[in-house]
Amino acid sequence: MDIYQENLQILKKRYPHIYHRLLFKKSPRFSIENSKNEKYPTILARDGKGRFFLHSSYDPREEARRTVESLDLSKLSSLWVMGTGMGYHIMELMNKRNRGFITVILETDLNLFDVFLHTSVATEALQWPYFLFSAGEKVDLLSDVESLLQTKLNFNMGRARFLVLPGFERYDGKTYRELADKAISFTKYRYNSLGNSVEDTIDGIVNSFKNLDVMANSPGIRQLEGKYKGIPAILVAAGPSLDKNIDLIAEAKGKALIISSDTTFPVLLRKGIIPDMVVTVERIPEVYERFYSGIDIPPETWLAALNVADNRIFKAFPDRHLLAFRITEPQSRWLDSVTGHKGGVMTGLSVAHLAFSIANLAGCEPIILVGQDLALAESGQYYVSGTEDSDGKADKSGDVWVKDYSGQLIKSTKMLKHFLDWFEIMLKSVKTRCIDATEGGAYIEGTEIMTLREAIDTYCLGSPGVTPLREVVGNYDPIALDFFIEQLQDFKRDFEGIVSFIEDSQDTIDELEKRDDLNIEKKGVEVQEALNEVFWKITYRGRVAFGIQAITSTAMTRLGSYGQLQGEEDIKEFIKYVRRFFNELSQALEIWMYTIERIIRDTRSGIRTANQNQYEGVKEMAVNV
């Protein structure tokens, strides 16, 4: 078997998604040329301005060696390399044999990646455990990056660096910068807003398993796939501009699929507007209390909610709720798989994002956005009138400025800017026509601007009509709870495996400190190796990694301050901190195992919708950690 065929087999095994993408290569924009020293080939590319070399035209191997040699890799948690080419720089990175960080290698041109597969470098690099690859069109890479950040890079972005060689910058620098911005933006959002404590994460997983009956007996949003093809959808968000046109939405009833966010649901009902669907993503109990409790919910309105939603919300919509799962979160992806893949989608970061994904999944076109300001009104108003938080005091993410429809800067927040970024990325990856009929707020790139009056007159009044959701969803066969219990036990075994490995690592450190034949520098290196192995064990068990992200992310930031260990006191302090980290990690994992065992016991005894208070002891343990 030649090198290329061998590499294809490795690729098919480790990266099957990239393997299948290679079938759709476009015509190459480059040629392979001899370098001037004739030892190593180089790549001659072309663009609208002329021809240029991706690697040195004289000695590409030496260029790569000097480039990598000039990098300070001592304090990195991850290195993002943009472009593969002939792989010279990748080979030099492997030669360093640095096990202290993950290297992510992205290639936007499948033909260039195919060239890389013809090299012996690829044979080792594709199997090197500290390398992660992605190659394909921009939309594929954006999806891969988000998935990596949710799984294998859960806590490796604290000290990330991005490397783009000059030739690759000219070749596709715009896409590489967009990928880097995506990684940075998404990481900031996760660190600031998601999984910021073991307690919060346990809230989500406990809610999930309190909803076992719901997950077993309910259909998912996949039941809607393609069922509303060509039917317009109006997605009603809670931005302040909704005050301008909320009354017009009633005219589209029966002509467009009206999907409301939970925040706007009570506001619409007070106006006599009955949406076809209301969407919820948050796990906190206040969502039920603010938007559903004490409300006379119309029987024709269905609920679409994440599996972590408060169980009381599902109860408020008996026999008319659809499940959704965050496909980018390991636990949710796992739960989606054991329930028959009924609702895994790109749920994004907000309720409006999930509404968009549902409308797109259903085949709706166009998708009409209303109340999607993603910015503050001139008065400082944050939400539509009639909501409890119209002034937006709950958003403490900080102020930023974004462009409005005319290109003028208007005030927004970091959180809303993240929501805006998600929309713009998604709109580049879907073919659905999207109309922004908000009539105010931030400009969302990829949308067409219309007033709601124009959008309704153009797309809704001539619509053939909306089939009721009950007819579309149809019947659903439930899943046995015994099957869930088996999966829970498997989940618990994942945690037990990590705990056992940590105990072995602690024993290794104990033995190292007793040895007189090793100097302190060698002991520091050995402890680093043990630490890295623990991180990798966690990383490759994604559903475990997400549950302890708060602890591991904090630890990665702290551990990065030590850099390459130098000096006896620094090394001793480093070893002391690693011990402390292992102890805290073990405590967190024990909490998870206790929680899962309790859920298994309660599920067996039929206590599946018990009051949240029964888990307060578990949460208190988490807070102490």
C-alpha positions in Angstrom: 0.0 0.0 0.0 1.5 3.4 -1.0 1.7 6.4 1.4 -1.4 8.1 0.0 -3.7 5.0 0.3 -2.3 4.3 3.8 -3.1 7.9 4.8 -6.6 7.7 3.4 -7.3 4.6 5.5 -6.0 6.4 8.6 -8.1 9.4 7.7 -11.2 7.3 7.2 -10.7 5.8 10.7 -9.9 8.9 12.7 -11.6 11.6 10.7 -14.4 10.0 8.6 -16.2 13.3 8.0 -13.0 14.7 6.3 -12.6 11.5 4.3 -16.1 11.9 2.8 -15.6 15.6 2.1 -12.7 14.7 -0.2 -15.2 13.4 -2.6 -16.3 17.0 -3.3 -13.0 18.6 -4.1 -13.1 21.5 -6.6 -10.6 22.4 -9.2 -7.2 23.2 -7.6 -5.8 26.8 -7.6 -2.2 25.7 -7.4 0.5 23.5 -8.8 3.4 21.5 -7.3 6.8 22.9 -8.2 10.4 22.1 -7.5 12.1 24.5 -5.0 15.3 26.2 -6.1 17.5 23.9 -4.0 15.6 20.9 -5.6 15.5 19.0 -2.3 11.9 19.8 -1.3 8.9 20.6 -3.5 6.9 23.7 -2.9 3.4 24.9 -3.9 2.8 27.7 -6.5 -0.7 29.2 -6.0 -2.6 31.8 -7.9 -5.3 34.4 -7.1 -6.7 37.5 -8.8 -3.5 39.4 -8.3 -1.1 36.8 -9.7 1.0 33.8 -8.6 2.7 33.3 -5.3 4.4 30.5 -3.2 2.7 29.0 -0.2 6.1 27.7 1.1 9.5 29.1 0.4 10.5 28.9 -3.2 14.2 28.2 -2.2 14.1 25.9 0.9 10.7 25.3 2.3 12.0 22.8 5.0 14.4 25.4 6.4 11.7 28.1 6.3 9.4 25.8 8.4 12.2 25.0 10.8 13.0 28.7 11.4 9.3 29.6 11.8 8.7 26.9 14.4 11.9 27.7 16.2 10.9 31.3 16.6 7.6 30.4 18.3 7.4 30.6 22.1 5.4 27.5 22.9 6.2 27.4 26.6 2.9 28.7 27.9 0.4 27.5 25.3 -2.7 25.5 26.0 -3.5 25.2 22.3 -1.9 26.2 19.0 -4.1 26.7 15.9 -2.2 26.2 12.6 -3.9 27.5 9.5 -3.1 25.5 6.4 -1.4 22.1 5.7 0.3 22.5 2.4 3.2 20.1 2.1 3.3 19.7 5.9 6.8 21.1 6.5 5.7 23.2 9.5 3.6 20.3 10.8 6.7 18.1 10.7 8.7 20.6 12.7 6.0 20.9 15.3 6.1 17.1 15.7 9.8 17.2 16.0 9.4 19.3 19.2 7.4 16.5 20.7 5.7 19.0 23.0 2.9 17.2 25.0 1.9 20.3 26.9 -0.7 21.7 24.4 -3.1 20.6 21.7 -2.4 21.6 18.1 -5.4 22.2 15.9 -4.7 22.2 12.1 -7.3 23.7 9.8 -7.3 23.5 6.0 -9.8 25.4 3.9 -8.8 23.8 0.6 -9.5 20.1 0.2 -7.1 19.9 -2.7 -4.3 21.2 -0.5 -5.3 18.7 2.2 -5.1 16.0 -0.5 -1.6 17.1 -1.3 -0.7 16.8 2.4 -2.1 13.2 2.4 0.5 12.3 -0.2 3.3 13.0 2.3 4.9 10.8 4.9 4.4 13.6 7.4 0.7 13.0 7.3 1.1 9.4 8.3 2.4 10.3 11.7 0.6 13.6 12.1 -2.9 12.1 11.6 -2.2 9.6 14.4 -0.3 12.0 16.7 -2.5 12.3 19.8 -1.9 16.0 20.4 -2.9 17.0 16.8 -6.5 17.6 15.7 -7.4 18.1 12.1 -10.2 19.8 10.2 -10.5 20.3 6.5 -13.3 21.4 4.2 -15.5 24.3 3.1 -15.9 27.2 5.5 -19.2 26.1 6.7 -17.8 22.6 7.6 -14.8 24.2 9.4 -17.0 26.5 11.4 -19.1 23.5 12.5 -15.9 21.5 13.3 -14.4 24.4 15.3 -17.6 24.7 17.4 -17.7 21.0 18.0 -14.0 20.9 19.0 -14.5 23.8 21.4 -17.4 21.9 23.0 -15.6 18.5 23.3 -11.9 18.0 22.9 -11.0 21.7 23.6 -13.2 22.2 26.6 -10.4 23.7 28.6 -7.6 24.3 26.2 -8.4 27.8 25.0 -7.1 29.8 28.0 -3.8 30.4 26.3 -4.4 29.8 22.6 -2.2 31.1 19.7 -3.0 31.2 16.0 -0.4 30.7 13.4 -0.9 31.7 9.7 2.1 31.5 7.4 2.4 34.4 4.9 1.6 32.3 1.9 -1.5 30.9 3.5 -2.6 34.3 4.7 -2.7 35.4 1.0 -4.3 32.2 -0.1 -7.3 32.3 2.3 -6.5 34.7 5.1 -10.1 36.0 5.4 -11.5 32.6 6.2 -8.7 31.8 8.6 -9.3 35.0 10.5 -13.0 34.2 10.6 -12.3 30.8 12.0 -10.0 32.3 14.6 -12.6 35.0 15.5 -15.2 32.2 15.8 -12.9 30.2 18.2 -12.2 33.3 20.4 -15.7 34.6 20.4 -17.3 31.3 21.2 -14.7 30.6 24.0 -15.4 33.9 25.6 -19.1 33.3 25.6 -18.7 29.8 27.1 -16.3 31.0 29.8 -18.6 33.9 30.7 -22.0 32.4 30.3 -22.1 28.6 30.3 -21.1 25.9 32.7 -19.5 28.4 35.1 -20.0 26.1 38.1 -20.4 22.5 38.9 -23.6 23.5 40.7 -25.0 25.0 37.5 -24.1 22.0 35.4 -25.6 19.6 37.9 -28.8 21.7 37.7 -28.9 20.9 34.0 -28.1 17.2 34.2 -30.6 16.7 37.1 -33.3 18.5 35.1 -32.5 16.2 32.2 -33.0 13.1 34.3 -36.0 14.5 36.1 -37.4 14.6 32.5 -36.8 11.0 31.8 -40.5 10.4 31.3 -40.6 13.3 28.9 -37.6 12.1 27.0 -39.0 8.5 26.8 -42.5 9.4 25.9 -42.3 12.6 23.8 -41.6 13.3 20.2 -38.7 15.5 19.2 -38.3 18.4 16.9 -37.0 16.0 14.2 -40.7 15.1 13.7 -41.0 18.5 11.9 -38.2 17.9 9.4 -39.2 19.2 6.0 -42.9 19.2 7.1 -43.4 23.0 6.5 -41.4 23.3 3.3 -42.1 26.6 1.6 -44.3 27.9 4.4 -43.2 31.2 5.9 -42.2 31.3 9.6 -42.3 34.4 11.9 -39.9 34.2 14.8 -41.0 36.5 17.6 -38.1 37.7 19.8 -38.3 40.1 22.7 -36.3 43.1 21.4 -37.7 46.7 22.1 -38.6 47.2 18.4 -41.4 44.7 18.8 -43.5 47.5 20.3 -43.6 48.9 16.8 -45.2 46.0 15.0 -46.5 43.4 17.4 -50.1 43.9 16.5 -49.5 43.0 12.8 -48.5 39.4 13.8 -52.1 38.5 14.2 -52.7 38.9 10.5 -50.3 36.1 9.7 -52.1 33.6 12.0 -52.8 30.5 9.9 -50.6 31.8 7.0 -47.2 31.5 8.7 -45.8 29.3 11.4 -45.6 31.7 14.3 -42.8 30.7 16.8 -42.5 32.7 20.0 -39.7 33.0 22.5 -40.7 32.3 26.0 -40.1 35.9 27.0 -42.6 37.2 24.4 -45.2 34.4 25.0 -47.2 36.2 27.8 -46.9 39.5 25.8 -48.4 37.9 22.7 -51.2 36.2 24.7 -52.2 39.5 26.3 -52.5 40.9 22.7 -54.8 38.0 21.8 -52.1 36.5 19.5 -51.8 32.8 19.8 -48.4 31.4 18.5 -48.2 27.9 17.0 -45.1 27.2 19.1 -43.2 28.7 22.1 -39.5 27.8 22.6 -37.5 27.5 25.8 -33.8 26.8 26.4 -32.9 27.9 29.9 -32.8 25.4 32.8 -33.5 27.8 35.7 -36.8 27.6 37.6 -37.5 31.3 37.1 -38.3 30.6 33.4 -41.4 28.6 34.4 -42.4 31.1 37.1 -42.1 34.2 34.9 -43.4 32.9 31.5 -45.7 30.0 32.2 -47.0 29.9 35.7 -50.6 31.1 36.1 -51.1 31.6 32.4 -54.1 30.1 30.5 -52.1 28.4 27.8 -54.0 27.9 24.5 -54.5 24.2 23.6 -53.2 24.8 20.0 -49.8 26.2 21.1 -47.0 23.6 21.3 -43.8 23.8 23.3 -40.3 23.1 22.0 -37.8 22.9 24.8 -34.3 21.6 25.5 -34.1 18.5 27.6 -32.7 20.5 30.6 -35.9 22.7 30.9 -37.8 22.8 34.2 -40.1 19.7 34.3 -43.0 22.0 35.2 -42.8 23.6 31.8 -43.4 20.3 30.0 -46.3 19.6 32.4 -47.9 22.9 31.3 -48.1 21.5 27.7 -49.5 17.9 28.2 -49.2 15.8 25.0 -48.0 18.8 22.9 -44.3 19.3 23.5 -41.3 18.6 21.4 -37.8 17.8 22.7 -34.6 19.4 21.5 -31.0 18.7 22.4 -27.8 20.8 22.1 -25.9 18.7 19.6 -22.7 20.6 20.5 -22.8 19.5 24.2 -21.5 16.0 25.0 -24.2 15.1 27.5 -27.0 16.4 25.3 -25.6 14.7 22.3 -25.4 11.4 24.2 -29.0 11.8 25.5 -30.2 12.5 22.0 -28.6 9.3 20.7 -30.1 7.1 23.4 -33.6 8.6 22.6 -33.3 7.8 19.0 -31.9 11.1 17.7 -35.2 12.8 18.1 -34.0 16.4 18.5 -30.3 17.1 18.1 -29.8 20.5 16.4 -27.5 23.5 16.5 -29.3 25.2 19.3 -27.0 28.2 19.5 -26.8 30.4 22.5 -30.3 31.8 22.9 -34.0 30.9 22.6 -34.1 32.8 19.3 -31.3 30.6 17.9 -33.3 27.4 18.7 -36.4 28.9 17.1 -34.3 29.6 13.9 -33.0 26.1 13.9 -36.5 24.6 14.2 -37.9 26.8 11.4 -34.9 25.9 9.2 -35.3 22.2 10.0 -39.0 22.3 9.2 -38.2 23.7 5.8 -39.9 27.1 6.4 -39.1 29.8 3.9 -38.7 32.6 4.3 -37.8 32.9 7.9 -39.0 36.3 9.2 -37.3 37.8 12.2 -39.3 40.1 14.5 -38.2 41.7 17.7 -34.6 40.6 16.9 -32.9 43.9 17.9 -29.8 42.5 19.4 -29.1 46.0 20.6 -30.6 48.5 23.0 -33.2 51.1 22.0 -32.2 54.8 22.1 -34.1 55.0 25.4 -31.9 52.2 26.8 -34.8 49.8 26.6 -33.7 46.2 26.3 -36.8 44.2 25.9 -40.3 44.8 24.5 -42.7 46.6 26.9 -44.6 44.3 29.3 -41.6 42.1 30.3 -40.2 42.0 33.8 -36.7 42.9 32.6 -37.3 45.5 29.9 -34.4 47.6 31.1 -32.0 44.6 30.7 -30.4 44.9 34.1 -29.9 41.2 34.2 -27.4 41.4 31.4 -24.1 42.3 33.0 -21.9 41.2 30.1 -20.7 44.7 29.3 -21.4 47.3 26.6 -20.3 47.0 23.0 -21.2 48.8 19.8 -22.7 47.3 16.6 -23.8 48.6 13.3 -27.5 49.3 12.5 -29.2 49.0 9.1 -27.5 52.2 7.9 -24.1 51.4 9.2 -24.2 53.7 12.2 -23.0 52.4 15.5 -25.6 51.7 18.2 -25.2 50.4 21.7 -25.5 46.7 22.4 -24.0 44.2 25.0 -21.3 41.5 24.8 -24.0 38.9 25.2 -26.2 40.3 22.5 -23.1 40.6 20.2 -22.5 36.8 20.7 -26.1 36.2 19.7 -25.6 38.4 16.6 -22.4 36.5 15.7 -24.2 33.2 15.8 -26.9 34.4 13.5 -24.4 35.7 10.9 -22.4 32.4 11.0 -25.6 30.3 10.6 -26.9 32.4 7.8 -23.8 31.7 5.8 -24.2 28.0 6.2 -27.9 27.6 5.3 -29.7 28.3 2.0 -33.0 29.5 3.6 -34.0 33.0 2.8 -34.1 35.1 6.0 -35.9 38.5 6.3 -35.2 40.9 9.2 -38.5 42.6 9.8 -37.5 43.9 13.3 -37.5 47.5 12.0 -34.7 48.5 14.3 -31.6 47.3 16.2 -28.5 45.7 14.8 -27.9 44.8 11.2 -27.7 41.0 10.8 -25.4 40.2 7.8 -27.1 37.7 5.5 -30.7 39.0 6.0 -32.9 41.0 3.8 -34.4 44.1 5.4 -38.2 44.6 5.2 -40.9 46.1 7.4 -43.2 43.5 8.9 -46.1 45.0 6.9 -44.1 44.3 3.6 -43.1 40.8 4.7 -46.7 39.8 5.6 -48.1 41.2 2.4 -45.4 39.6 0.3 -45.1 36.2 1.8 -47.9 35.4 4.2 -51.2 36.5 2.7 -50.8 34.2 -0.3 -49.5 31.3 1.8 -51.4 28.0 1.3 -51.9 27.8 5.1 -50.3 26.2 8.1 -51.1 22.6 9.0 -51.8 22.2 12.7 -48.7 20.9 14.6 -50.7 18.0 16.1 -51.4 16.6 12.6 -47.8 17.1 11.5 -46.2 15.5 14.6 -48.3 12.4 14.5 -47.8 9.4 16.8 -44.6 8.5 18.7 -43.4 5.2 20.1 -42.0 5.6 23.7 -38.7 4.3 24.8 -38.3 1.9 27.9 -37.0 3.5 31.0 -34.8 0.4 31.6 -32.8 1.4 28.6 -32.1 4.8 30.2 -31.0 3.2 33.4 -28.4 1.1 31.4 -27.1 4.3 29.8 -26.9 6.0 33.2 -24.8 3.2 34.6 -22.5 3.5 31.6 -22.3 7.2 32.2 -21.3 6.6 35.8 -18.6 4.1 34.7 -17.0 6.9 32.7 -16.6 9.0 35.9 -15.3 6.0 37.8 -12.7 5.4 35.2 -11.4 9.0 35.5 -11.4 8.8 39.3 -9.3 5.6 39.2 -6.9 7.2 36.8 -6.5 10.3 39.0 -5.8 8.1 42.0 -3.1 6.3 40.0 -1.6 9.7 39.1 -1.6 10.9 42.7 0.2 7.7 43.6 2.7 8.4 40.8 3.4 11.9 42.3 3.9 10.4 45.8 6.5 8.0 44.4 8.2 10.7 42.5 8.6 12.9 45.5 10.2 10.0 47.5 12.9 9.3 44.8 16.3 10.7 45.6 17.7 9.7 42.2 15.7 12.4 40.4 16.4 16.1 40.5 13.6 18.6 41.1 13.5 19.6 37.4 13.0 16.0 36.3 10.2 15.6 38.9 8.5 18.7 37.6 8.5 17.3 34.1 7.1 13.9 35.2 4.3 15.7 37.1 3.5 17.7 34.0 3.3 14.4 32.1 0.9 13.0 34.7 -1.2 16.2 34.5 -1.4 16.1 30.7 -2.5 12.5 30.7 -5.3 13.3 33.1 -6.4 16.2 30.9 -6.4 13.9 27.9 -8.4 11.1 29.6 -11.0 13.7 30.4 -10.9 15.3 27.0 -11.7 12.1 25.2 -14.7 11.5 27.5 -16.6 14.5 26.3 -19.6 14.0 28.5 -17.4 13.9 31.6 -15.4 16.9 30.5 -18.5 19.2 30.2 -19.6 18.3 33.8 -16.3 19.5 35.3 -15.5 22.3 32.9 -15.6 25.0 35.6 -12.8 23.3 37.6 -10.7 22.3 34.6 -10.9 25.7 32.9 -9.8 27.5 36.0 -7.0 25.0 36.5 -5.7 25.4 32.9 -5.5 29.2 33.4 -3.7 28.9 36.7 -1.3 26.1 35.5 -0.4 28.2 32.4 1.2 30.8 34.7 4.0 28.3 35.5 5.0 28.0 31.8 8.2 25.9 31.3 9.1 25.1 34.9 12.2 26.9 36.0 13.6 27.2 39.6 13.1 24.8 42.5 10.5 26.9 44.3 8.4 27.3 41.2 8.5 23.6 40.6 7.5 22.8 44.2 4.6 25.2 44.0 3.6 23.7 40.7 3.5 20.2 42.2 1.6 21.4 45.2 -1.1 23.0 42.9 -1.4 19.8 40.8 -2.1 17.9 44.0 -4.7 20.4 45.0 -6.3 20.3 41.5 -6.4 16.5 41.5 -8.1 16.5 44.9 -10.8 19.1 43.8 -11.3 17.1 40.6 -11.8 13.9 42.5 -14.4 15.6 44.7 -16.3 17.0 41.7 -16.3 13.5 40.1 -17.5 11.9 43.3 -20.4 14.4 43.4 -21.3 13.5 39.8 -21.3 9.8 40.7 -23.4 10.3 43.7 -25.9 12.4 41.6 -26.1 9.7 38.9 -26.5 6.9 41.4 -29.3 8.8 43.1 -31.1 9.4 39.8 -30.8 5.7 39.0 -32.3 4.8 42.3 -35.1 7.4 42.0 -35.9 6.3 38.5 -36.2 2.7 39.6 -38.5 3.6 42.4 -40.7 5.7 40.2 -39.6 9.1 41.7 -38.9 10.8 38.4 -40.5 14.2 38.8 -39.6 14.9 42.4 -39.1 18.4 43.8 -35.7 20.0 43.0 -35.1 20.3 46.7 -34.2 16.6 47.0 -31.0 17.5 45.2 -30.0 20.5 47.2 -27.6 18.4 49.2 -25.8 17.5 46.1 -25.7 21.1 44.9 -24.3 22.2 48.3 -21.5 19.7 47.9 -20.7 21.2 44.5 -20.6 24.7 45.8 -18.1 23.7 48.5 -15.8 22.2 45.8 
